[in-house]
Amino acid sequence: MRTLLTNRFAAVLLCVLASSSAFSVEPDRAEEFCRKNEFSKALRQTIVFIDENVVTAYSGDDIPPASRELARLILNFADPEKAQRTNTFLPRERLTVYALPRDGSQPIHVFSACQPYYSDEEIAEIEGRESSTKRALDTFFGKGPIAEAEEYTRVFRNNLTTMLVSIGKTMSDSPNRTSGFLESSLITSLQSTPRLVNLHDGIPRIILVADFSPFSVEGLDNPLEARSLGFSMAKQASIDFSRAELYAVHLSDTGQNQLVREFAHAFFLGSGALLSGWSNKTISNPSVNPTAVQIFQGFVDYGDIKPPVQIRLAWDSNGTLVNSWIGVALKSTVSTPMSGAMVCQDSNNCSVKSDDFGFAQIWSTDPDQEAEYDANLPFSGLRRFTIDIKGTRASGKIWDPAVAEVGGKENLPFVDLTMLKEGVF
């Protein structure tokens, strides 16, 4: 199957190489798959940000190797045929690609479409609506929903490849700002737009293909210093990834430094993203697809104050939480990833319990050492949570087996948690 994918990619690439006229995009019919009203909308979206500093500028028809490799990197992850076979995307999941310009200006929209395929259950439902005779005729003449999906797959693949290799042909010749990480074009471009993620398209998964060389580890002696700097720079940068799982792909030797990874983990967490993958010239294996998402809002009782909270619970077919978050509004809203499991007795009675990975300890500058409890950490660094859901209402608490009292209370209980039917978070 890998050979088939490679051959199809090569065929598209050869078409692009054939002449300058190949730099044209077919009518984006794959976008129609985002609006299949008879089936549910995809719960997740995937957004790819490509730092133009990893792309080679060119003119004419001779596509440089860097542009070819970039196209292969993204297509080997997002090609509809492979995505369906490996279950790395949900049916009709939106894929959006942006280029982050070398001059630090606003991200440039490169591509957007929804994965053009159905789940096995949806295919069975489609076939169940039709007589065997009609199905046979549709197969023979290449008509019907399944045949349309195959055609949309070809358009999706062609358009994505064409637009990816076109980035180097259309990008600015302005020099990269390299005076420092916060001044780099990577950061200034991400800062230049007020909203990087539209949550109405699904909970976000972000692929960031970037050059991390503007970040220097000189003067940093250990992971604690790297994480402290990452949290500090995140506050200065004020980038909001809207509680995403983020997979960073570095294309330089800088990214292989462990201190750079510790810095990046803290920086992205402070920017509303959990660093879920860190790899060189490849995209790390993504988490399992979510099968359900619920949004709650309410309060958490600190004793003297009851700040608002919002919770996103997303879980896979085994009940494992994926890309789940809780945000608490104190001086500003701070969002913390949640990991654990959802267990349901029936559709109206479920319980969520945290795992042993530390919960709020993720904000510690030294999370691998003894637990750190500090009023300056979200939820004071407590390591456990439980949530009991009954219909559209929920209760629960944040607590820690090693802490007898916090804020004059045994734990931090949730108050008035209510599910939002149409909410996003």
Summary of the structure (lengths in Angstrom):
residues: 425
radius of gyration: 23.2
end to end distance: 37.9
largest distance: 73.1
contacts: 1352
relative contact order: 0.10
helix: 35%
strand: 27%
